[in-house]
Amino acid sequence: MGKSILTVNFVNPDDTGERRVDNERYIEAAEDIILDDTEKIRKEKLQKAKWQLQADIIDLGLAEYVEVLDQKEYLLVRLNEQVLFESGSAEILEEGKNTLNVLGKSLSLLDNEIMVIGHTDTIPINTPLFPSNWELSTKRATNVVLYMVRTLGLDPTKLTPAGNGEFRPIGDNKTVEGRQKNRRIEMMILKN
């Protein structure tokens, strides 16, 4: 795609009637044009990534377990626990690695910051490795980030892992189906 530069001279008469070029105003206008174009390109890249992620999820046969939600401030990729992990474990399954490999190709094209957030249900876990659901959710998110950085080559300065434990449910923890929905990894791709 070619680039064009628009040249505009802002001329302001001074007290004597002489005309002088207002370079400061010219520079501000040019910077605004560049910022507008940069933002437009960023939005287009995010839209293309969204479409590709949705297509990849369908191609992988995971539409039942992975969803892409377009929110005002971010694009959210929500992966059900069973796509990536065994129950009570933070080790990524081989099938989960394959899923991350495919999704990572689209994510690698973005300059946006991505928060990877782990969530659990309310069933307590109390193991030497994970004394609480907070530790489990945080370790899962960290392992996903480490995999995306070490294996897929994503920029570590754009990734942040976080764990919410059982404290941000999207389903009813009193039902098996609700608990299953709550055990998830979310990739929050920030729009700004």
Backbone as CSV, one residue per row, in Angstrom:
resi,resn,N_x,N_y,N_z,CA_x,CA_y,CA_z,C_x,C_y,C_z
1,MET,0.856,-1.161,0.000,0.000,0.000,0.000,0.903,1.225,0.000
2,GLY,0.696,2.142,-0.931,1.511,3.345,-1.051,1.147,4.380,-0.020
3,LYS,2.069,5.246,0.238,1.855,6.340,1.182,1.941,7.643,0.418
4,SER,1.150,8.599,0.839,1.179,9.926,0.232,1.415,10.951,1.320
5,ILE,2.083,11.995,0.961,2.289,13.096,1.899,1.581,14.312,1.329
6,LEU,0.744,14.874,2.141,-0.002,16.066,1.760,0.738,17.264,2.340
7,THR,1.090,18.204,1.497,1.794,19.387,1.955,0.827,20.556,1.949
8,VAL,0.723,21.196,3.109,-0.151,22.352,3.246,0.649,23.447,3.940
9,ASN,0.648,24.627,3.398,1.298,25.760,4.056,0.230,26.587,4.744
10,PHE,0.396,26.756,6.046,-0.504,27.616,6.794,0.138,29.000,6.839
11,VAL,-0.493,29.937,6.191,0.066,31.284,6.103,-0.791,32.204,6.953
12,ASN,-0.122,32.920,7.865,-0.809,33.872,8.733,-0.233,35.267,8.513
13,PRO,-1.083,36.216,8.221,-0.549,37.588,8.114,-0.201,38.108,9.500
14,ASP,0.913,38.869,9.574,1.240,39.477,10.860,0.747,40.925,10.862
15,ASP,1.135,41.722,11.859,0.653,43.107,12.004,1.003,43.981,10.811
16,THR,2.105,43.652,10.155,2.557,44.499,9.047,1.916,44.111,7.728
17,GLY,1.110,43.070,7.743,0.490,42.623,6.510,1.338,41.616,5.759
18,GLU,2.535,41.334,6.299,3.371,40.321,5.650,2.790,38.937,5.935
19,ARG,3.037,38.100,5.007,2.574,36.727,5.209,3.759,35.871,5.645
20,ARG,3.535,35.086,6.675,4.597,34.193,7.136,4.024,32.776,7.280
21,VAL,4.867,31.805,7.056,4.441,30.404,7.156,4.447,30.004,8.629
22,ASP,3.344,29.410,9.068,3.210,28.943,10.450,3.629,27.469,10.513
23,ASN,4.957,27.256,10.642,5.490,25.895,10.629,4.980,25.050,11.787
24,GLU,4.786,25.666,12.942,4.306,24.904,14.087,2.939,24.296,13.806
25,ARG,2.071,25.090,13.245,0.736,24.612,12.917,0.819,23.513,11.852
26,TYR,1.722,23.662,10.892,1.917,22.661,9.845,2.362,21.329,10.456
27,ILE,3.308,21.376,11.376,3.825,20.165,12.024,2.735,19.486,12.842
28,GLU,1.936,20.263,13.585,0.848,19.692,14.376,-0.170,18.997,13.479
29,ALA,-0.517,19.611,12.365,-1.488,19.018,11.444,-0.930,17.725,10.850
30,ALA,0.335,17.718,10.480,0.953,16.516,9.909,0.992,15.386,10.934
31,GLU,1.314,15.722,12.194,1.333,14.709,13.246,-0.054,14.119,13.463
32,ASP,-1.093,14.942,13.397,-2.464,14.451,13.535,-2.815,13.484,12.412
33,ILE,-2.397,13.797,11.195,-2.670,12.922,10.055,-1.976,11.583,10.247
34,ILE,-0.727,11.611,10.689,0.040,10.379,10.906,-0.607,9.549,12.009
35,LEU,-1.002,10.194,13.115,-1.639,9.475,14.212,-2.949,8.839,13.770
36,ASP,-3.744,9.564,12.985,-5.004,9.022,12.484,-4.761,7.792,11.616
37,ASP,-3.762,7.859,10.724,-3.448,6.726,9.857,-2.918,5.541,10.657
38,THR,-2.084,5.811,11.650,-1.540,4.744,12.488,-2.664,4.035,13.223
39,GLU,-3.595,4.779,13.769,-4.728,4.194,14.489,-5.607,3.377,13.537
40,LYS,-5.808,3.882,12.336,-6.611,3.169,11.344,-5.951,1.835,10.989
41,ILE,-4.665,1.837,10.782,-3.927,0.612,10.456,-4.017,-0.380,11.609
42,ARG,-3.870,0.118,12.825,-3.942,-0.739,14.015,-5.317,-1.412,14.134
43,LYS,-6.377,-0.633,13.880,-7.735,-1.182,13.938,-7.947,-2.227,12.852
44,GLU,-7.437,-1.964,11.651,-7.572,-2.923,10.552,-6.833,-4.221,10.863
45,LYS,-5.639,-4.125,11.447,-4.881,-5.324,11.811,-5.631,-6.141,12.857
46,LEU,-6.238,-5.462,13.828,-6.982,-6.156,14.869,-8.216,-6.844,14.282
47,GLN,-8.896,-6.174,13.369,-10.074,-6.767,12.726,-9.686,-8.007,11.921
48,LYS,-8.592,-7.921,11.184,-8.122,-9.074,10.411,-7.737,-10.223,11.342
49,ALA,-7.085,-9.902,12.459,-6.705,-10.930,13.429,-7.949,-11.581,14.021
50,LYS,-8.965,-10.795,14.303,-10.225,-11.333,14.840,-10.826,-12.335,13.858
51,TRP,-10.919,-11.956,12.590,-11.475,-12.853,11.579,-10.646,-14.123,11.457
52,GLN,-9.317,-13.976,11.485,-8.446,-15.140,11.361,-8.585,-16.055,12.576
53,LEU,-8.652,-15.467,13.780,-8.831,-16.267,14.993,-10.139,-17.055,14.925
54,GLN,-11.210,-16.405,14.485,-12.503,-17.085,14.378,-12.424,-18.231,13.363
55,ALA,-11.772,-17.994,12.236,-11.622,-19.042,11.228,-10.768,-20.193,11.767
56,ASP,-9.697,-19.860,12.479,-8.819,-20.886,13.043,-9.571,-21.760,14.049
57,ILE,-10.389,-21.145,14.867,-11.152,-21.886,15.880,-12.094,-22.882,15.203
58,ILE,-12.743,-22.444,14.132,-13.632,-23.340,13.380,-12.823,-24.462,12.737
59,ASP,-11.681,-24.121,12.118,-10.835,-25.123,11.464,-10.324,-26.172,12.456
60,LEU,-10.055,-25.735,13.693,-9.578,-26.657,14.721,-10.712,-27.498,15.318
61,GLY,-11.953,-27.162,14.973,-13.105,-27.871,15.530,-13.362,-27.518,16.984
62,LEU,-12.995,-26.289,17.372,-13.100,-25.891,18.780,-14.157,-24.817,19.046
63,ALA,-15.063,-24.607,18.106,-16.059,-23.539,18.266,-16.889,-23.714,19.538
64,GLU,-17.032,-24.952,20.007,-17.787,-25.218,21.229,-17.003,-24.817,22.485
65,TYR,-15.671,-24.742,22.372,-14.817,-24.534,23.538,-14.050,-23.219,23.543
66,VAL,-14.024,-22.530,22.406,-13.273,-21.284,22.290,-14.170,-20.250,21.629
67,GLU,-14.185,-19.054,22.186,-14.975,-17.992,21.567,-14.171,-16.703,21.507
68,VAL,-14.521,-15.878,20.531,-13.896,-14.570,20.366,-14.998,-13.529,20.561
69,LEU,-14.785,-12.641,21.529,-15.773,-11.612,21.853,-15.167,-10.238,21.611
70,ASP,-15.860,-9.416,20.853,-15.386,-8.069,20.559,-16.035,-7.106,21.553
71,GLN,-15.245,-6.617,22.492,-15.715,-5.676,23.509,-15.243,-4.268,23.147
72,LYS,-15.741,-3.282,23.871,-15.396,-1.888,23.551,-13.896,-1.627,23.664
73,GLU,-13.284,-2.077,24.738,-11.879,-1.763,25.018,-10.904,-2.866,24.605
74,TYR,-11.426,-4.058,24.293,-10.537,-5.176,24.004,-11.252,-6.250,23.188
75,LEU,-10.432,-7.098,22.578,-10.907,-8.301,21.910,-10.566,-9.448,22.854
76,LEU,-11.554,-10.304,23.145,-11.358,-11.357,24.133,-11.415,-12.727,23.464
77,VAL,-10.358,-13.515,23.663,-10.344,-14.899,23.216,-10.483,-15.743,24.482
78,ARG,-11.589,-16.466,24.580,-11.898,-17.252,25.787,-11.765,-18.736,25.459
79,LEU,-10.811,-19.395,26.134,-10.552,-20.817,25.916,-10.983,-21.604,27.142
80,ASN,-11.851,-22.576,26.930,-12.292,-23.453,28.004,-11.096,-24.248,28.513
81,GLU,-11.073,-24.537,29.804,-9.963,-25.243,30.443,-9.578,-26.516,29.695
82,GLN,-10.559,-27.295,29.248,-10.246,-28.599,28.665,-9.485,-28.507,27.357
83,VAL,-9.439,-27.318,26.744,-8.640,-27.128,25.536,-7.150,-27.143,25.874
84,LEU,-6.795,-26.645,27.058,-5.390,-26.456,27.402,-4.863,-27.341,28.528
85,PHE,-5.710,-27.691,29.505,-5.216,-28.308,30.741,-6.058,-29.495,31.206
86,GLU,-5.421,-30.380,31.947,-6.135,-31.378,32.735,-6.663,-30.680,33.986
87,SER,-7.692,-31.212,34.580,-8.245,-30.633,35.807,-7.174,-30.605,36.902
88,GLY,-7.017,-29.467,37.551,-6.073,-29.324,38.653,-4.618,-29.193,38.235
89,SER,-4.356,-29.098,36.937,-2.984,-29.025,36.435,-2.741,-27.710,35.698
90,ALA,-1.487,-27.282,35.681,-1.111,-26.076,34.933,-0.213,-26.419,33.745
91,GLU,0.031,-27.711,33.525,0.836,-28.134,32.379,-0.038,-28.128,31.129
92,ILE,0.443,-27.468,30.083,-0.338,-27.366,28.849,-0.324,-28.707,28.124
93,LEU,-1.515,-29.182,27.747,-1.662,-30.427,26.995,-1.076,-30.271,25.592
94,GLU,-0.696,-31.383,24.977,-0.175,-31.331,23.601,-1.213,-30.726,22.661
95,GLU,-2.490,-31.110,22.823,-3.546,-30.532,21.989,-3.663,-29.032,22.235
96,GLY,-3.435,-28.639,23.489,-3.464,-27.221,23.839,-2.330,-26.460,23.183
97,LYS,-1.167,-27.084,23.113,-0.021,-26.462,22.436,-0.324,-26.283,20.950
98,ASN,-0.955,-27.299,20.347,-1.340,-27.180,18.939,-2.307,-26.018,18.730
99,THR,-3.250,-25.869,19.647,-4.202,-24.754,19.566,-3.478,-23.423,19.698
100,LEU,-2.579,-23.319,20.665,-1.816,-22.079,20.849,-0.930,-21.788,19.640
101,ASN,-0.372,-22.835,19.026,0.450,-22.637,17.826,-0.360,-21.954,16.726
102,VAL,-1.592,-22.431,16.522,-2.434,-21.871,15.465,-2.878,-20.452,15.823
103,LEU,-3.386,-20.263,17.029,-3.855,-18.933,17.438,-2.696,-17.939,17.522
104,GLY,-1.526,-18.431,17.910,-0.350,-17.568,18.054,0.082,-16.899,16.771
105,LYS,-0.183,-17.555,15.630,0.184,-16.949,14.343,-0.555,-15.638,14.134
106,SER,-1.832,-15.611,14.473,-2.605,-14.370,14.337,-2.184,-13.349,15.387
107,LEU,-1.944,-13.813,16.600,-1.559,-12.893,17.677,-0.195,-12.265,17.422
108,SER,0.697,-12.997,16.769,2.051,-12.486,16.531,2.068,-11.291,15.576
109,LEU,1.022,-11.116,14.805,0.956,-10.008,13.850,0.516,-8.693,14.496
110,LEU,0.101,-8.766,15.760,-0.428,-7.584,16.442,0.634,-6.886,17.281
111,ASP,0.484,-5.568,17.395,1.344,-4.780,18.276,0.646,-4.486,19.608
112,ASN,-0.567,-4.973,19.751,-1.373,-4.692,20.938,-0.844,-5.450,22.155
113,GLU,-1.120,-4.883,23.322,-0.812,-5.589,24.557,-1.855,-6.672,24.767
114,ILE,-1.421,-7.802,25.316,-2.317,-8.928,25.555,-2.176,-9.368,27.009
115,MET,-3.291,-9.365,27.710,-3.326,-9.912,29.062,-3.856,-11.332,28.969
116,VAL,-3.130,-12.276,29.548,-3.557,-13.665,29.584,-3.995,-13.938,31.019
117,ILE,-5.290,-14.256,31.182,-5.878,-14.329,32.525,-6.428,-15.724,32.776
118,GLY,-5.993,-16.325,33.875,-6.494,-17.629,34.281,-7.664,-17.482,35.241
119,HIS,-8.631,-18.396,35.114,-9.814,-18.410,35.980,-10.085,-19.851,36.403
120,THR,-10.674,-20.026,37.572,-11.047,-21.353,38.066,-12.496,-21.321,38.542
121,ASP,-12.965,-22.491,38.987,-14.266,-22.546,39.645,-14.053,-22.400,41.150
122,THR,-15.094,-22.630,41.933,-14.996,-22.432,43.391,-14.605,-23.695,44.150
123,ILE,-14.414,-24.801,43.459,-14.012,-26.026,44.154,-12.587,-25.819,44.657
124,PRO,-12.380,-25.917,45.969,-11.048,-25.646,46.516,-9.998,-26.645,46.028
125,ILE,-8.812,-26.136,45.813,-7.663,-26.986,45.513,-6.668,-26.721,46.638
126,ASN,-6.045,-27.750,47.121,-5.079,-27.564,48.206,-3.999,-28.630,48.041
127,THR,-3.077,-28.333,47.126,-1.962,-29.243,46.885,-0.674,-28.496,47.225
128,PRO,0.434,-29.219,47.385,1.692,-28.516,47.651,2.041,-27.509,46.548
129,LEU,1.688,-27.849,45.306,1.985,-26.967,44.178,1.020,-25.782,44.098
130,PHE,-0.248,-26.037,44.429,-1.281,-25.005,44.325,-2.115,-24.963,45.607
131,PRO,-1.697,-24.163,46.574,-2.446,-24.072,47.826,-3.850,-23.463,47.658
132,SER,-4.060,-22.744,46.548,-5.382,-22.151,46.315,-5.628,-22.036,44.814
133,ASN,-6.861,-21.723,44.460,-7.218,-21.520,43.060,-6.491,-20.323,42.454
134,TRP,-6.117,-19.366,43.286,-5.366,-18.225,42.780,-4.022,-18.667,42.199
135,GLU,-3.324,-19.522,42.945,-2.033,-20.008,42.450,-2.206,-20.816,41.163
136,LEU,-3.243,-21.662,41.121,-3.487,-22.465,39.927,-3.787,-21.576,38.721
137,SER,-4.674,-20.610,38.888,-5.051,-19.747,37.758,-3.876,-18.893,37.291
138,THR,-3.072,-18.435,38.231,-1.909,-17.613,37.879,-0.845,-18.445,37.158
139,LYS,-0.602,-19.648,37.640,0.400,-20.519,37.005,-0.040,-20.916,35.600
140,ARG,-1.323,-21.175,35.409,-1.816,-21.502,34.074,-1.587,-20.334,33.112
141,ALA,-1.950,-19.141,33.545,-1.750,-17.959,32.689,-0.268,-17.753,32.396
142,THR,0.573,-17.930,33.411,2.018,-17.765,33.231,2.562,-18.801,32.245
143,ASN,2.104,-20.035,32.346,2.576,-21.072,31.426,2.159,-20.783,29.990
144,VAL,0.966,-20.249,29.802,0.526,-19.886,28.452,1.415,-18.772,27.899
145,VAL,1.692,-17.762,28.723,2.556,-16.657,28.288,3.956,-17.169,27.975
146,LEU,4.509,-17.984,28.844,5.854,-18.527,28.601,5.892,-19.341,27.309
147,TYR,4.870,-20.118,27.058,4.824,-20.896,25.816,4.767,-19.963,24.605
148,MET,3.945,-18.938,24.677,3.804,-18.013,23.553,5.097,-17.242,23.298
149,VAL,5.847,-16.958,24.336,7.112,-16.239,24.180,8.213,-17.196,23.706
150,ARG,8.407,-18.291,24.437,9.526,-19.199,24.158,9.349,-20.015,22.883
151,THR,8.145,-20.452,22.624,7.924,-21.345,21.481,7.435,-20.596,20.250
152,LEU,6.559,-19.624,20.459,5.944,-18.934,19.322,6.618,-17.615,18.979
153,GLY,7.497,-17.134,19.863,8.248,-15.919,19.579,7.484,-14.619,19.755
154,LEU,6.388,-14.645,20.515,5.664,-13.392,20.764,6.503,-12.485,21.660
155,ASP,6.319,-11.186,21.516,7.077,-10.173,22.246,6.681,-10.187,23.724
156,PRO,7.618,-10.523,24.619,7.282,-10.592,26.045,6.877,-9.246,26.642
157,THR,7.261,-8.146,26.012,6.877,-6.837,26.556,5.409,-6.532,26.289
158,LYS,4.769,-7.326,25.430,3.344,-7.116,25.104,2.420,-8.065,25.856
159,LEU,2.990,-8.989,26.644,2.198,-10.021,27.319,2.251,-9.869,28.832
160,THR,1.106,-10.046,29.468,1.023,-9.994,30.923,0.152,-11.139,31.415
161,PRO,0.706,-12.040,32.241,-0.140,-13.084,32.822,-0.789,-12.590,34.119
162,ALA,-1.988,-13.098,34.393,-2.688,-12.759,35.634,-3.596,-13.917,36.016
163,GLY,-3.873,-14.030,37.289,-4.785,-15.065,37.763,-5.877,-14.461,38.619
164,ASN,-7.110,-14.846,38.340,-8.253,-14.352,39.117,-8.872,-15.418,40.003
165,GLY,-8.309,-16.628,39.990,-8.893,-17.690,40.803,-10.357,-17.866,40.461
166,GLU,-11.170,-18.011,41.494,-12.608,-18.218,41.297,-13.414,-16.926,41.377
167,PHE,-12.745,-15.780,41.397,-13.406,-14.532,41.756,-14.063,-13.760,40.619
168,ARG,-14.000,-14.263,39.396,-14.691,-13.609,38.265,-15.426,-14.663,37.432
169,PRO,-16.442,-15.265,38.018,-17.155,-16.328,37.304,-18.017,-15.779,36.171
170,ILE,-18.202,-16.623,35.146,-19.137,-16.299,34.066,-20.289,-17.304,34.059
171,GLY,-20.193,-18.332,34.903,-21.229,-19.354,35.023,-21.559,-19.568,36.487
172,ASP,-22.623,-20.309,36.728,-23.088,-20.608,38.081,-22.227,-21.726,38.667
173,ASN,-21.500,-21.429,39.722,-20.627,-22.420,40.340,-21.395,-23.525,41.067
174,LYS,-22.722,-23.435,41.126,-23.539,-24.473,41.770,-23.862,-25.611,40.805
175,THR,-23.528,-25.413,39.509,-23.811,-26.458,38.523,-22.514,-26.930,37.868
176,VAL,-22.535,-28.160,37.374,-21.372,-28.723,36.678,-21.054,-27.884,35.443
177,GLU,-22.088,-27.513,34.680,-21.892,-26.722,33.463,-21.317,-25.345,33.781
178,GLY,-21.822,-24.729,34.839,-21.327,-23.408,35.244,-19.875,-23.450,35.672
179,ARG,-19.520,-24.464,36.455,-18.127,-24.603,36.890,-17.215,-24.824,35.690
180,GLN,-17.695,-25.601,34.724,-16.904,-25.856,33.512,-16.650,-24.546,32.760
181,LYS,-17.646,-23.683,32.670,-17.481,-22.388,31.994,-16.479,-21.501,32.732
182,ASN,-16.457,-21.611,34.053,-15.589,-20.751,34.854,-14.117,-21.136,34.772
183,ARG,-13.830,-22.394,34.481,-12.438,-22.850,34.352,-11.986,-22.521,32.935
184,ARG,-11.206,-21.437,32.816,-10.876,-20.939,31.486,-9.610,-20.095,31.501
185,ILE,-9.085,-19.874,30.305,-8.020,-18.898,30.058,-8.613,-17.860,29.117
186,GLU,-8.390,-16.604,29.437,-8.837,-15.515,28.555,-7.631,-14.723,28.077
187,MET,-7.625,-14.437,26.786,-6.610,-13.560,26.214,-7.298,-12.258,25.876
188,MET,-6.967,-11.225,26.630,-7.577,-9.911,26.467,-6.630,-9.054,25.627
189,ILE,-6.999,-8.840,24.373,-6.169,-8.063,23.449,-6.647,-6.622,23.516
190,LEU,-5.854,-5.765,24.146,-6.264,-4.375,24.362,-6.279,-3.612,23.047
191,LYS,-7.310,-2.786,22.861,-7.452,-2.036,21.613,-6.619,-0.762,21.605
192,ASN,-6.297,-0.227,22.761,-5.506,1.025,22.808,-4.057,0.715,23.079
